[in-house]
Amino acid sequence: MTTLSTHVLDAALGRPASGLDVTLTGPGGTFIAAATTDADGRIAWAADVDPATYVLTFATGEWFAAAERDTFFPSVTLTFAPGSGHTHVALLLSPFAYTTYQGS
């Protein structure tokens, strides 16, 4: 089993993206969990994941709208395949661009 965490940073403002809703789905689109980033922009998912393909969907449109900011991306969907051990998926977010990487 693998543990999973997520970290979202608001790159435009240089701070964590707190209060961002994220959904985790598994193989075949099976819903696993939903969570909201904490004050540090992080989620430590309670569910362990097996090696397979998973999807994190970030509700960026709603999050930017709540802050009265425009965005080009109504959502960001990241598909990834964790290995063994811990998997960390990081998202650097701005209104008109994003970057992601596998963190530690």
C-alpha positions as CSV (number, residue, x, y, z in Angstrom):
1,M,0.0,0.0,0.0
2,T,1.0,3.6,-0.7
3,T,0.2,6.7,1.2
4,L,-0.8,9.8,-0.7
5,S,-0.6,13.6,-0.1
6,T,-1.3,16.7,-2.1
7,H,0.1,20.3,-1.8
8,V,-1.2,23.3,-3.7
9,L,0.5,26.6,-3.8
10,D,-1.0,29.8,-5.3
11,A,2.0,30.8,-7.4
12,A,0.5,34.2,-8.4
13,L,0.2,35.3,-4.8
14,G,3.1,33.3,-3.3
15,R,1.1,31.5,-0.6
16,P,-0.6,28.2,0.1
17,A,-3.9,27.6,-1.7
18,S,-6.1,26.9,1.3
19,G,-9.7,26.0,1.0
20,L,-9.4,24.3,-2.4
21,D,-11.7,21.2,-2.9
22,V,-10.1,18.1,-4.3
23,T,-11.6,14.8,-5.4
24,L,-9.6,11.5,-5.6
25,T,-10.9,8.8,-7.9
26,G,-9.3,5.4,-8.6
27,P,-9.3,2.8,-11.3
28,G,-12.4,3.0,-13.6
29,G,-13.3,6.4,-12.1
30,T,-14.3,4.9,-8.8
31,F,-14.8,7.7,-6.2
32,I,-12.4,7.2,-3.3
33,A,-12.5,10.5,-1.3
34,A,-13.0,14.2,-1.3
35,A,-11.1,16.7,0.8
36,T,-10.3,20.4,1.1
37,T,-6.8,21.8,1.4
38,D,-5.8,23.0,4.9
39,A,-4.3,26.4,5.8
40,D,-0.9,25.2,4.4
41,G,-2.6,24.1,1.1
42,R,-2.1,20.4,2.0
43,I,-4.2,17.2,2.1
44,A,-2.9,14.0,3.7
45,W,-5.3,11.5,2.2
46,A,-6.6,8.9,4.7
47,A,-7.0,6.2,2.0
48,D,-4.0,4.0,1.1
49,V,-3.7,3.4,-2.6
50,D,-2.5,0.3,-4.5
51,P,-0.4,0.6,-7.6
52,A,-2.9,1.7,-10.3
53,T,-4.0,4.8,-12.1
54,Y,-5.6,7.5,-10.0
55,V,-7.0,11.0,-10.7
56,L,-7.0,14.1,-8.6
57,T,-9.5,16.8,-9.6
58,F,-9.0,20.3,-8.2
59,A,-12.0,22.6,-8.2
60,T,-10.0,25.6,-9.3
61,G,-12.8,27.5,-10.9
62,E,-14.9,27.6,-7.7
63,W,-11.8,28.4,-5.6
64,F,-10.8,31.4,-7.8
65,A,-14.4,32.6,-8.0
66,A,-14.7,32.6,-4.2
67,A,-11.7,34.9,-4.2
68,E,-13.2,37.1,-6.9
69,R,-10.4,36.2,-9.3
70,D,-10.7,35.1,-12.9
71,T,-9.2,31.9,-14.2
72,F,-8.8,30.1,-17.5
73,F,-9.1,26.6,-15.8
74,P,-12.4,25.7,-14.3
75,S,-10.7,22.6,-12.9
76,V,-7.4,20.9,-13.0
77,T,-7.3,17.1,-13.5
78,L,-4.1,15.2,-12.8
79,T,-3.7,11.5,-13.7
80,F,-0.9,9.6,-12.0
81,A,0.3,6.1,-11.2
82,P,1.9,5.8,-7.7
83,G,4.5,3.3,-7.0
84,S,5.3,1.8,-3.5
85,G,5.9,4.0,-0.5
86,H,4.6,7.5,-0.2
87,T,3.4,9.5,-3.2
88,H,3.2,13.3,-3.0
89,V,1.4,15.3,-5.8
90,A,2.2,19.0,-5.9
91,L,0.4,21.6,-7.8
92,L,1.6,25.2,-8.5
93,L,-1.4,27.2,-9.5
94,S,-2.0,30.6,-11.0
95,P,-5.1,31.9,-12.7
96,F,-3.9,31.2,-16.3
97,A,-1.3,28.5,-15.8
98,Y,-0.3,25.5,-13.6
99,T,2.6,23.2,-13.1
100,T,2.7,19.9,-11.3
101,Y,5.3,17.5,-10.1
102,Q,5.9,14.4,-8.0
103,G,7.2,15.7,-4.7
104,S,8.6,13.9,-1.7
